[in-house]
Amino acid sequence: GGNRQYALYNSATETKAYFSTDGFYSAGYALANAYDISTSKFEHLFIVKKGVKFYLYINGENKQSQNAPATTHKSATAFRIGDWADASGPFGGYIPEVLIFNRALSNNEIKALYDRGHDYYN
């Protein structure tokens, strides 16, 4: 219950990618990948929900999965890209592209999107 935020973010103290259904790192529904992300080159991050799991893809590869919450949460806060809902943590990098789909993409589709972006941004 209550308002929740879905967040894909990087840590202020580490160069790691995180995804949480609570809007901040939560052991219950968070993906915290051991893969370091670069702060000096293009990195492709992708979250997919398939059935009862969330999957974190980094640079076209499935790096981790985690069970999803039993219910989908709604939030009364505005949809934001590159900042928290309360505007307290702006992203300090460049977000060249945001894609939202109404279905789960396949591994091949995610890899193709990465390959296209990698060729363009690098």
C-alpha distance (Angstrom), angle and dihedral (degrees) to the residues before:
residue distance angle dihedral
G1 . . .
G2 3.76 . .
N3 3.76 128.5 .
R4 3.77 116.5 -41.1
Q5 3.76 133.9 -178.0
Y6 3.76 127.0 -147.1
A7 3.77 107.1 -141.2
L8 3.78 134.9 -174.1
Y9 3.76 106.2 -173.9
N10 3.76 147.4 143.4
S11 3.77 124.1 -117.4
A12 3.81 119.2 -104.8
T13 3.81 90.0 -137.7
E14 3.82 101.4 37.2
T15 3.78 137.0 37.8
K16 3.79 94.5 -121.2
A17 3.79 133.2 120.0
Y18 3.80 120.0 -121.8
F19 3.78 133.8 -174.8
S20 3.79 123.7 -168.3
T21 3.78 136.3 172.3
D22 3.80 89.2 -149.0
G23 3.80 96.7 57.8
F24 3.80 92.2 -110.9
Y25 3.78 135.6 51.0
S26 3.78 108.2 -63.1
A27 3.79 124.2 169.8
G28 3.80 90.1 -139.9
Y29 3.80 101.3 64.1
A30 3.76 107.3 2.3
L31 3.75 132.2 118.8
A32 3.77 112.1 -150.9
N33 3.74 108.9 176.7
A34 3.76 122.0 -155.2
Y35 3.80 88.4 -142.5
D36 3.79 111.4 107.5
I37 3.78 115.6 -133.9
S38 3.77 120.1 -144.4
T39 3.77 122.0 -116.4
S40 3.81 92.0 -160.2
K41 3.80 104.2 52.2
F42 3.80 142.3 40.2
E43 3.82 113.6 -72.6
H44 3.80 121.5 -174.3
L45 3.83 113.9 -146.1
F46 3.78 121.2 -176.1
I47 3.81 132.3 176.3
V48 3.81 120.8 -161.3
K49 3.80 128.7 -176.8
K50 3.79 111.7 -153.4
G51 3.78 116.1 174.3
V52 3.79 108.3 -50.7
K53 3.83 97.3 -12.9
F54 3.78 140.4 76.6
Y55 3.81 117.1 -145.4
L56 3.79 126.2 -157.0
Y57 3.80 116.0 -150.4
I58 3.78 121.6 -170.0
N59 3.79 118.5 -170.5
G60 3.80 92.6 -13.4
E61 3.81 96.2 -50.3
N62 3.81 127.0 108.7
K63 3.79 102.2 -121.6
Q64 3.80 103.5 170.7
S65 3.79 145.6 -5.8
Q66 3.78 134.2 -156.2
N67 3.78 134.7 -175.6
A68 3.79 112.1 -96.1
P69 3.80 123.8 -129.6
A70 3.79 114.9 -87.8
T71 3.81 90.9 -117.2
T72 3.79 134.0 39.2
H73 3.78 111.9 -116.2
K74 3.77 126.8 -138.0
S75 3.76 124.6 -153.2
A76 3.78 130.5 -151.4
T77 3.81 89.8 -151.2
A78 3.79 124.8 93.4
F79 3.79 121.0 -90.0
R80 3.79 107.4 -105.1
I81 3.77 135.8 -175.8
G82 3.79 117.6 -158.6
D83 3.81 98.3 11.2
W84 3.79 143.1 55.2
A85 3.80 117.9 -93.0
D86 3.80 90.4 -102.0
A87 3.85 92.3 48.8
S88 3.80 91.1 -118.0
G89 3.80 99.9 126.9
P90 3.79 116.6 38.3
F91 3.79 116.7 -167.9
G92 3.78 110.2 -110.6
G93 3.78 97.4 -149.7
Y94 3.76 141.9 63.3
I95 3.83 121.2 -78.0
P96 3.80 103.5 -167.7
E97 3.78 98.4 175.1
V98 3.80 139.7 16.1
L99 3.79 121.1 -170.2
I100 3.81 126.1 -173.5
F101 3.79 119.3 -173.2
N102 3.80 131.5 -168.6
R103 3.81 91.5 -137.3
A104 3.78 139.5 40.3
L105 3.79 111.8 -90.8
S106 3.79 121.6 -134.5
N107 3.80 123.0 -114.1
N108 3.82 89.2 -105.8
E109 3.81 92.8 52.3
I110 3.81 91.6 50.3
K111 3.80 91.2 48.2
A112 3.84 90.3 49.8
L113 3.83 90.9 51.6
Y114 3.79 90.1 49.9
D115 3.81 92.3 48.1
R116 3.81 91.3 50.2
G117 3.82 92.8 49.2
H118 3.79 93.9 42.0
D119 3.79 91.3 55.6
Y120 3.81 91.6 46.8
Y121 3.81 101.7 42.9
N122 3.80 100.9 36.4
